[in-house]
Structure formats: C-alpha cells, structure tokens
Amino acid sequence: MAKMLSCVGHGMAKVLGIQLQDAERNRDEVTRGESVFLMQPSDTFVEEPPTVADWAKGLVPSRKGLANYVVSLFPFLNWIRHYNQSWLFGDIAAGV
C-alpha cells in the first residue's frame, strides 16, 4: 500500500512539475535551517520559534493607534477644541 501511494505521489509530482530530491542525499546539506545560498559559515541565521508574548505584543496598539480609536468612538473630540462658547446656551436649549 505504501509503495503504491509513493508511486502515485511521484506521478503527481511529475505531472505538476515538482522536482523531488533524494532525502538521503540532501539530509547533510542543510542541518539547522540555514539557507542553501550562504556564502560564508558566519552568515547563518537560525530563526527562533515565535512565543505567546511576541504574539501578544503584536496585538497591543501604539499610542497613535489608540488615540485614533478613541477619536473614532467619540467624534466630537475633533471639533470640541474649536467650539464657539457663545453657542453653548442655544445648544443646551435645543438639547432640552
């Protein structure tokens, strides 16, 4: 059964144009996740797995983002600084 699935998989790879590489041959070439295009051994880069703290930091908005959110909830904050105070009595009477 496994041999048949392997043959089917190789056939599909050939139809899709995927080049399969021999696992035994490539096992020693890349060991720690470094790129196969490295020029010098000192150029290695090993990416650390993401943590929950890193994910949570991505959810916390910046100060500017938080300010924009608050202003979108309360749009009067945009114009209240330029409000003409002589209209205050008329606005209160209209509101009542």
N, C-alpha and C positions, 0 to 999 in steps of 0.2 A: 504494500500500500504506500509506504514512504517513498519507494523508488518511483512509483507511478506519479505521485504528487511532485516529486523532484523533476521528472521529465516534463510534466505539464507546466511547472513553473519556469523551466528553462525555455520551453517552447513559447510561452507568453512573453518572456523577456526578449527573445529573438524577434517576435512579431512587433513588439513595442520599441525595439531598437535599444534596449538596455544592455550594456556590456557587463556581463558578470565576471568577477575576478575570483581567482582561486583564494580561498580563505587561508590556506596553509602558507601560500606564497606571501601574502600581504600581512600576516599576523605580526611579523617582527619589524615591519617598516614604520608603523605608527603605534606608539605604545601608550602615551599619556594624553592623547587628544591634541597633540601639536599638529600644525599644518604640514602637509607633504611638500609645500613650497618654501620651506625655511632655507635661508641662505647660510646661517651660522647657528651652531647649537645654542648660543646665548639668546637667540630670538624666540625661544619657546614661550608659549602662552598657554597656561592652564586655567580654564575658567572655573571658578568656584560655583558650586550649586547655589541657586537662589534660596534665601531664607524668608521666613514669615515676616521678620522685621523689615527686610527690604521691600517686600510686597506692601506692607502697611505704610511705609514711608511714601510710596507712590500714590497712596490714596489721600494723604493729607494735603490740602490746598495751600498755596502760597498766600502771603498776606494780601497781595493784589487780587488774587482769585477769590479770597474770602470777602474782600471789600466789594468786588463786583457782584458777588452772590447776594450780599445783604442789600445793596442798592437795587438789584433786580427784584427783591422781595418787597422793598419799600421805595417805590419810585419818587416819592415826594422828597427824598433826601437829595435829589439832584437839583431841585429848584427852591427848596426852603431857605437857602442862604441868600437868595435874591428876591425874597418875598417883600412886597411893599406893605409896611406895617399900618399904613393908613387904610388899607382894605380889610384889616382884621375885624373891626366891628361889623362891617357889612357881610363878611363871610360867616361870622358867628350867627348873625341874624338869619342869614339864608339857610344855615345848617339846622337851626332850631325850627 
